[in-house]
Each structure stands twice: as structure tokens, then as C-alpha cells.
Amino acid sequence: MPESRLTPSQPAPTPYWRRNLRLILLLLVVWAALTFVPSFFARSLTFDFIGWPFAFWMAAYGAPLAYLIIIAVYARVMNRADERAEETGEQR
């Protein structure tokens, strides 16, 4: 029998995955803001910070530290979500 051209209905995403996607979207927005906002205003950031121009410090040190913090936040929040899902028996 030929396969139906109708697409099979996709199962509704669980609350676990909805929370995960919201967290990813939020952290992606934070990442974009930390990447593009300082570079947009770099020419006006002409003051020195710890002996270096502030724009250089943000690009060389501030942004990578912020990215590491974003990764740590994601890992911590998802570990808690995994534990909560295991306790409640929620399907992931």
C-alpha cells in the first residue's frame, strides 16, 4: 500500500523541551547583545580600563568571560531541569 502524503502528526513538545527552547532563545539573545552592542559602540568607548582601551578589553577579555558564564548558566539550569524531570518522571 502506498504511503500517505499526509504528514503524520507530530507529538506535542513536553514542558521540559519548551523550557529548554525558551532558555536557549534567552541565552542566544544575551549572546547576541554581548557580541554586537559593544562592537557597535566601540568607537565611543574611548576611556581606559586597567591600562587598556575599554573597547579592546571588552573584545579581548570581557566577551570570552561572558560566553563562559552563558555556558555555565545553561549547564546549571539544564542539570536542575534534568533532575526535576527525573524526580517527576516527566518524559524528555
N, CA and C atoms as an extended XYZ file, in Angstrom:
276
Properties=species:S:1:pos:R:3:atomname:S:1:resname:S:1:resid:I:1 pbc="F F F"
N         0.849       -1.172        0.000 N   MET     1
C         0.000        0.000        0.000 CA  MET     1
C         0.897        1.238        0.000 C   MET     1
N         0.621        2.223       -0.867 N   PRO     2
C         1.475        3.417       -0.913 CA  PRO     2
C         1.322        4.244        0.366 C   PRO     2
N         2.424        4.930        0.688 N   GLU     3
C         2.398        5.774        1.880 CA  GLU     3
C         1.513        6.989        1.643 C   GLU     3
N         0.898        7.430        2.688 N   SER     4
C         0.037        8.598        2.604 CA  SER     4
C         0.890        9.850        2.440 C   SER     4
N         0.378       10.773        1.688 N   ARG     5
C         1.091       12.034        1.515 CA  ARG     5
C         0.867       12.972        2.684 C   ARG     5
N        -0.049       12.624        3.523 N   LEU     6
C        -0.278       13.435        4.708 CA  LEU     6
C         0.858       13.210        5.689 C   LEU     6
N         1.305       14.269        6.288 N   THR     7
C         2.387       14.113        7.261 CA  THR     7
C         1.801       13.593        8.563 C   THR     7
N         2.486       12.672        9.198 N   PRO     8
C         1.978       12.170       10.469 CA  PRO     8
C         2.016       13.286       11.507 C   PRO     8
N         1.073       13.246       12.397 N   SER     9
C         1.016       14.307       13.405 CA  SER     9
C         2.212       14.173       14.336 C   SER     9
N         2.827       15.291       14.588 N   GLN    10
C         3.981       15.329       15.477 CA  GLN    10
C         3.490       15.381       16.921 C   GLN    10
N         4.134       14.660       17.821 N   PRO    11
C         3.726       14.736       19.218 CA  PRO    11
C         4.003       16.138       19.768 C   PRO    11
N         3.157       16.577       20.650 N   ALA    12
C         3.325       17.907       21.242 CA  ALA    12
C         4.589       17.920       22.092 C   ALA    12
N         5.342       19.006       22.026 N   PRO    13
C         6.552       19.078       22.839 CA  PRO    13
C         6.197       19.084       24.334 C   PRO    13
N         7.017       18.424       25.100 N   THR    14
C         6.782       18.352       26.536 CA  THR    14
C         7.194       19.669       27.184 C   THR    14
N         6.722       19.916       28.410 N   PRO    15
C         7.152       21.134       29.117 CA  PRO    15
C         8.667       21.223       29.267 C   PRO    15
N         9.322       20.068       29.398 N   TYR    16
C        10.781       20.029       29.505 CA  TYR    16
C        11.418       20.692       28.282 C   TYR    16
N        10.964       20.310       27.092 N   TRP    17
C        11.551       20.854       25.875 CA  TRP    17
C        11.145       22.296       25.645 C   TRP    17
N         9.934       22.669       26.041 N   ARG    18
C         9.542       24.082       25.917 CA  ARG    18
C        10.436       24.956       26.785 C   ARG    18
N        10.696       24.522       28.034 N   ARG    19
C        11.600       25.283       28.911 CA  ARG    19
C        13.002       25.334       28.314 C   ARG    19
N        13.450       24.214       27.776 N   ASN    20
C        14.782       24.161       27.171 CA  ASN    20
C        14.900       25.143       26.008 C   ASN    20
N        13.920       25.160       25.137 N   LEU    21
C        13.964       26.064       23.987 CA  LEU    21
C        13.877       27.526       24.401 C   LEU    21
N        13.057       27.821       25.421 N   ARG    22
C        12.997       29.205       25.918 CA  ARG    22
C        14.337       29.635       26.491 C   ARG    22
N        14.982       28.741       27.244 N   LEU    23
C        16.297       29.052       27.810 CA  LEU    23
C        17.321       29.283       26.709 C   LEU    23
N        17.326       28.436       25.703 N   ILE    24
C        18.256       28.603       24.588 CA  ILE    24
C        18.017       29.931       23.884 C   ILE    24
N        16.768       30.274       23.645 N   LEU    25
C        16.451       31.544       22.989 CA  LEU    25
C        16.910       32.731       23.836 C   LEU    25
N        16.650       32.683       25.130 N   LEU    26
C        17.075       33.770       26.019 CA  LEU    26
C        18.592       33.917       26.008 C   LEU    26
N        19.313       32.813       26.134 N   LEU    27
C        20.768       32.888       26.155 CA  LEU    27
C        21.327       33.295       24.798 C   LEU    27
N        20.654       32.945       23.729 N   LEU    28
C        21.076       33.384       22.402 CA  LEU    28
C        20.917       34.899       22.258 C   LEU    28
N        19.849       35.442       22.792 N   VAL    29
C        19.655       36.898       22.760 CA  VAL    29
C        20.731       37.589       23.598 C   VAL    29
N        21.043       37.040       24.759 N   VAL    30
C        22.104       37.607       25.598 CA  VAL    30
C        23.435       37.548       24.861 C   VAL    30
N        23.727       36.410       24.223 N   TRP    31
C        24.960       36.277       23.457 CA  TRP    31
C        25.039       37.335       22.358 C   TRP    31
N        23.953       37.506       21.610 N   ALA    32
C        23.945       38.486       20.519 CA  ALA    32
C        24.150       39.897       21.053 C   ALA    32
N        23.501       40.208       22.160 N   ALA    33
C        23.665       41.539       22.743 CA  ALA    33
C        25.106       41.755       23.203 C   ALA    33
N        25.690       40.754       23.841 N   LEU    34
C        27.076       40.885       24.309 CA  LEU    34
C        28.075       40.941       23.160 C   LEU    34
N        27.705       40.417       22.028 N   THR    35
C        28.613       40.407       20.887 CA  THR    35
C        28.499       41.686       20.068 C   THR    35
N        27.278       42.107       19.773 N   PHE    36
C        27.096       43.186       18.815 CA  PHE    36
C        26.942       44.574       19.423 C   PHE    36
N        26.393       44.690       20.604 N   VAL    37
C        26.202       46.018       21.202 CA  VAL    37
C        27.541       46.678       21.525 C   VAL    37
N        28.466       46.009       22.232 N   PRO    38
C        29.749       46.678       22.489 CA  PRO    38
C        30.522       47.007       21.211 C   PRO    38
N        30.475       46.146       20.206 N   SER    39
C        31.204       46.449       18.973 CA  SER    39
C        30.562       47.617       18.222 C   SER    39
N        29.257       47.775       18.361 N   PHE    40
C        28.584       48.905       17.725 CA  PHE    40
C        29.011       50.223       18.363 C   PHE    40
N        29.201       50.216       19.688 N   PHE    41
C        29.568       51.433       20.415 CA  PHE    41
C        31.063       51.516       20.707 C   PHE    41
N        31.890       50.704       20.074 N   ALA    42
C        33.317       50.640       20.392 CA  ALA    42
C        34.028       51.973       20.182 C   ALA    42
N        33.668       52.707       19.168 N   ARG    43
C        34.354       53.981       18.914 CA  ARG    43
C        34.077       55.014       19.986 C   ARG    43
N        32.920       54.936       20.617 N   SER    44
C        32.605       55.913       21.666 CA  SER    44
C        33.133       55.473       23.033 C   SER    44
N        33.623       54.244       23.155 N   LEU    45
C        34.179       53.748       24.411 CA  LEU    45
C        35.684       54.034       24.424 C   LEU    45
N        36.039       55.297       24.587 N   THR    46
C        37.437       55.697       24.442 CA  THR    46
C        38.194       55.783       25.759 C   THR    46
N        37.567       55.499       26.882 N   PHE    47
C        38.268       55.605       28.159 CA  PHE    47
C        39.107       54.356       28.425 C   PHE    47
N        40.104       54.520       29.305 N   ASP    48
C        40.976       53.402       29.648 CA  ASP    48
C        40.394       52.611       30.806 C   ASP    48
N        40.611       51.301       30.751 N   PHE    49
C        40.152       50.404       31.809 CA  PHE    49
C        41.315       49.471       32.132 C   PHE    49
N        41.852       49.594       33.304 N   ILE    50
C        43.001       48.819       33.761 CA  ILE    50
C        44.172       48.976       32.771 C   ILE    50
N        44.391       50.184       32.307 N   GLY    51
C        45.525       50.480       31.449 CA  GLY    51
C        45.331       50.202       29.972 C   GLY    51
N        44.176       49.703       29.578 N   TRP    52
C        43.903       49.410       28.174 CA  TRP    52
C        42.632       50.139       27.751 C   TRP    52
N        42.513       50.418       26.448 N   PRO    53
C        41.241       50.988       25.989 CA  PRO    53
C        40.090       50.030       26.305 C   PRO    53
N        38.981       50.563       26.737 N   PHE    54
C        37.859       49.737       27.170 CA  PHE    54
C        37.336       48.832       26.059 C   PHE    54
N        37.292       49.333       24.824 N   ALA    55
C        36.797       48.521       23.707 CA  ALA    55
C        37.694       47.298       23.498 C   ALA    55
N        39.007       47.481       23.630 N   PHE    56
C        39.926       46.352       23.497 CA  PHE    56
C        39.692       45.350       24.623 C   PHE    56
N        39.539       45.857       25.849 N   TRP    57
C        39.326       44.972       26.995 CA  TRP    57
C        38.047       44.167       26.813 C   TRP    57
N        36.991       44.797       26.342 N   MET    58
C        35.731       44.087       26.131 CA  MET    58
C        35.894       42.991       25.086 C   MET    58
N        36.630       43.266       24.021 N   ALA    59
C        36.797       42.265       22.963 CA  ALA    59
C        37.740       41.146       23.391 C   ALA    59
N        38.805       41.497       24.090 N   ALA    60
C        39.827       40.510       24.418 CA  ALA    60
C        39.512       39.699       25.664 C   ALA    60
N        38.874       40.319       26.638 N   TYR    61
C        38.659       39.642       27.912 CA  TYR    61
C        37.187       39.540       28.315 C   TYR    61
N        36.460       40.583       28.128 N   GLY    62
C        35.074       40.623       28.597 CA  GLY    62
C        34.152       39.671       27.864 C   GLY    62
N        34.223       39.654       26.542 N   ALA    63
C        33.326       38.797       25.765 CA  ALA    63
C        33.582       37.308       26.025 C   ALA    63
N        34.830       36.827       25.987 N   PRO    64
C        35.027       35.400       26.279 CA  PRO    64
C        34.589       35.008       27.693 C   PRO    64
N        34.799       35.884       28.654 N   LEU    65
C        34.321       35.588       30.008 CA  LEU    65
C        32.799       35.525       30.041 C   LEU    65
N        32.161       36.430       29.342 N   ALA    66
C        30.696       36.416       29.286 CA  ALA    66
C        30.183       35.150       28.615 C   ALA    66
N        30.868       34.683       27.571 N   TYR    67
C        30.455       33.447       26.901 CA  TYR    67
C        30.590       32.251       27.837 C   TYR    67
N        31.663       32.219       28.617 N   LEU    68
C        31.823       31.137       29.597 CA  LEU    68
C        30.716       31.172       30.646 C   LEU    68
N        30.327       32.366       31.051 N   ILE    69
C        29.230       32.499       32.025 CA  ILE    69
C        27.926       32.002       31.413 C   ILE    69
N        27.680       32.316       30.146 N   ILE    70
C        26.475       31.829       29.469 CA  ILE    70
C        26.464       30.305       29.441 C   ILE    70
N        27.599       29.695       29.143 N   ILE    71
C        27.688       28.234       29.114 CA  ILE    71
C        27.424       27.661       30.501 C   ILE    71
N        28.009       28.273       31.533 N   ALA    72
C        27.816       27.791       32.906 CA  ALA    72
C        26.355       27.909       33.332 C   ALA    72
N        25.700       29.008       32.976 N   VAL    73
C        24.285       29.184       33.316 CA  VAL    73
C        23.449       28.113       32.634 C   VAL    73
N        23.705       27.873       31.360 N   TYR    74
C        22.952       26.849       30.634 CA  TYR    74
C        23.142       25.471       31.270 C   TYR    74
N        24.384       25.132       31.578 N   ALA    75
C        24.659       23.817       32.169 CA  ALA    75
C        23.977       23.668       33.519 C   ALA    75
N        24.033       24.687       34.343 N   ARG    76
C        23.428       24.612       35.674 CA  ARG    76
C        21.907       24.493       35.594 C   ARG    76
N        21.295       25.333       34.766 N   VAL    77
C        19.839       25.307       34.639 CA  VAL    77
C        19.373       23.974       34.054 C   VAL    77
N        20.076       23.464       33.065 N   MET    78
C        19.666       22.195       32.457 CA  MET    78
C        19.903       21.013       33.397 C   MET    78
N        20.953       21.052       34.206 N   ASN    79
C        21.149       19.996       35.197 CA  ASN    79
C        19.989       19.962       36.187 C   ASN    79
N        19.571       21.136       36.628 N   ARG    80
C        18.413       21.197       37.535 CA  ARG    80
C        17.150       20.710       36.843 C   ARG    80
N        16.970       21.074       35.585 N   ALA    81
C        15.782       20.622       34.848 CA  ALA    81
C        15.803       19.113       34.666 C   ALA    81
N        16.982       18.552       34.400 N   ASP    82
C        17.100       17.096       34.267 CA  ASP    82
C        16.743       16.400       35.579 C   ASP    82
N        17.254       16.924       36.699 N   GLU    83
C        16.941       16.336       37.998 CA  GLU    83
C        15.445       16.410       38.289 C   GLU    83
N        14.856       17.566       37.998 N   ARG    84
C        13.423       17.741       38.231 CA  ARG    84
C        12.607       16.796       37.352 C   ARG    84
N        13.036       16.612       36.111 N   ALA    85
C        12.319       15.716       35.200 CA  ALA    85
C        12.434       14.268       35.669 C   ALA    85
N        13.590       13.892       36.185 N   GLU    86
C        13.755       12.525       36.692 CA  GLU    86
C        12.904       12.288       37.936 C   GLU    86
N        12.822       13.291       38.819 N   GLU    87
C        12.015       13.155       40.040 CA  GLU    87
C        10.532       13.020       39.720 C   GLU    87
N        10.056       13.791       38.788 N   THR    88
C         8.631       13.791       38.474 CA  THR    88
C         8.272       12.729       37.435 C   THR    88
N         9.270       12.116       36.835 N   GLY    89
C         9.001       11.116       35.812 CA  GLY    89
C         8.564       11.731       34.492 C   GLY    89
N         8.866       13.016       34.310 N   GLU    90
C         8.485       13.707       33.077 CA  GLU    90
C         9.305       13.154       31.923 C   GLU    90
N         8.644       12.977       30.810 N   GLN    91
C         9.318       12.445       29.637 CA  GLN    91
C        10.120       13.552       28.966 C   GLN    91
N        11.379       13.227       28.629 N   ARG    92
C        12.221       14.234       27.977 CA  ARG    92
C        12.236       14.012       26.544 C   ARG    92
